[in-house]
Amino acid sequence: MIIVSTDGSCLRNPGGAIGWAWIAHEGGRFDSGGAASGTNQVAELTALLRAIEAHPGDEPLLIESDSQYAIRCASEWLDGWKRKNWRTASGGPVKNLELIQAIDRAIAARPGPVRFRWVRGHVGNPFNERADQLAGLAAQDWAAGRGQVGDLLVDAAPGDAAPVAAAPDAEPAAAAARREAVGARSGVRGPGAGTTPEPAWELGTLFD
């Protein structure tokens, strides 16, 4: 089973710079990005989407997030919205629809099952804390004008600039700098290296 923690950050909600991040519990792999303007909901949903996209294959994937909104969008509300032609129970439009539809497609395209688990934030969970740190650093990069086009989200909040796809073979300099900064403090190095401690809590049998 692959376990990944995700988080999003918005420096001024709505409309401020945002960041997203995910970190795998085994092996210390992680990634992060952001945009110059957005909402905390967009940041949290993008973190979930990027985590699913980064972990294809047959192995069960468990994504942990401290955002009840993001978890419930992906695991509780999505099917109902689809049945109602992407309308809410009150008949209104689903917010952040493009992102939620992208999450739906990513789950459907993955051979292995995807599950979601809410965790309380800022209570010493090392993976949640590290994802929070990475997302915050990404948002700070964008607020300071150091963001790169490769960091942009697949979906933009209303009024945001249009998204731009990342170059497949090049990591933005700001993202690389974030990796090194976080790695120096946490012992995690690079997108595919490093080690992280095992959590002290029990996972349970979410895939039974």
Solvent accessible surface area in square Angstrom, and as a share of the most:
residue,aa,sasa,rsa
1,M,83,0.37
2,I,40,0.20
3,I,33,0.17
4,V,0,0.00
5,S,2,0.01
6,T,0,0.00
7,D,5,0.02
8,G,11,0.11
9,S,21,0.13
10,C,26,0.16
11,L,87,0.43
12,R,160,0.58
13,N,81,0.42
14,P,97,0.61
15,G,32,0.30
16,G,3,0.03
17,A,7,0.06
18,I,0,0.00
19,G,0,0.00
20,W,11,0.04
21,A,0,0.00
22,W,7,0.03
23,I,0,0.00
24,A,6,0.05
25,H,8,0.04
26,E,145,0.65
27,G,37,0.36
28,G,0,0.00
29,R,89,0.33
30,F,1,0.01
31,D,42,0.22
32,S,7,0.05
33,G,0,0.00
34,G,0,0.00
35,A,10,0.07
36,A,62,0.48
37,S,38,0.24
38,G,2,0.01
39,T,30,0.17
40,N,65,0.33
41,Q,51,0.23
42,V,1,0.00
43,A,0,0.00
44,E,20,0.09
45,L,0,0.00
46,T,0,0.00
47,A,0,0.00
48,L,0,0.00
49,L,1,0.01
50,R,54,0.20
51,A,0,0.00
52,I,4,0.02
53,E,87,0.39
54,A,33,0.26
55,H,11,0.05
56,P,102,0.64
57,G,28,0.27
58,D,108,0.56
59,E,81,0.36
60,P,41,0.26
61,L,0,0.00
62,L,0,0.00
63,I,0,0.00
64,E,1,0.01
65,S,0,0.00
66,D,33,0.17
67,S,15,0.09
68,Q,99,0.44
69,Y,51,0.19
70,A,0,0.00
71,I,13,0.07
72,R,96,0.35
73,C,1,0.00
74,A,10,0.08
75,S,62,0.40
76,E,98,0.44
77,W,81,0.28
78,L,9,0.04
79,D,90,0.47
80,G,18,0.17
81,W,31,0.11
82,K,92,0.39
83,R,192,0.70
84,K,103,0.44
85,N,120,0.61
86,W,47,0.16
87,R,102,0.37
88,T,34,0.20
89,A,97,0.75
90,S,109,0.70
91,G,40,0.39
92,G,22,0.21
93,P,95,0.59
94,V,9,0.05
95,K,138,0.59
96,N,26,0.13
97,L,58,0.29
98,E,114,0.51
99,L,0,0.00
100,I,1,0.01
101,Q,44,0.20
102,A,11,0.08
103,I,1,0.01
104,D,26,0.13
105,R,148,0.54
106,A,17,0.13
107,I,46,0.23
108,A,86,0.66
109,A,84,0.65
110,R,16,0.06
111,P,99,0.62
112,G,4,0.04
113,P,53,0.33
114,V,10,0.06
115,R,108,0.39
116,F,28,0.12
117,R,64,0.23
118,W,90,0.32
119,V,17,0.10
120,R,152,0.56
121,G,18,0.17
122,H,125,0.56
123,V,95,0.55
124,G,58,0.55
125,N,11,0.06
126,P,37,0.23
127,F,0,0.00
128,N,1,0.01
129,E,59,0.27
130,R,34,0.12
131,A,0,0.00
132,D,45,0.23
133,Q,60,0.27
134,L,0,0.00
135,A,1,0.00
136,G,15,0.14
137,L,37,0.18
138,A,0,0.00
139,A,0,0.00
140,Q,90,0.40
141,D,12,0.06
142,W,35,0.12
143,A,66,0.51
144,A,61,0.47
145,G,67,0.65
146,R,131,0.48
147,G,19,0.19
148,Q,68,0.30
149,V,94,0.54
150,G,21,0.20
151,D,4,0.02
152,L,28,0.14
153,L,8,0.04
154,V,64,0.37
155,D,9,0.05
156,A,33,0.26
157,A,8,0.06
158,P,133,0.84
159,G,88,0.85
160,D,34,0.18
161,A,83,0.64
162,A,79,0.61
163,P,65,0.41
164,V,72,0.42
165,A,92,0.71
166,A,56,0.43
167,A,60,0.47
168,P,132,0.83
169,D,142,0.74
170,A,64,0.50
171,E,80,0.36
172,P,26,0.17
173,A,75,0.58
174,A,10,0.08
175,A,3,0.02
176,A,36,0.28
177,A,61,0.47
178,R,7,0.03
179,R,19,0.07
180,E,89,0.40
181,A,38,0.29
182,V,0,0.00
183,G,1,0.01
184,A,70,0.54
185,R,142,0.52
186,S,31,0.20
187,G,49,0.47
188,V,0,0.00
189,R,117,0.43
190,G,17,0.16
191,P,69,0.44
192,G,55,0.53
193,A,52,0.41
194,G,27,0.26
195,T,109,0.64
196,T,19,0.11
197,P,74,0.47
198,E,131,0.59
199,P,30,0.19
200,A,109,0.84
201,W,83,0.29
202,E,154,0.69
203,L,48,0.24
204,G,52,0.50
205,T,100,0.58
206,L,76,0.38
207,F,46,0.19
208,D,148,0.77
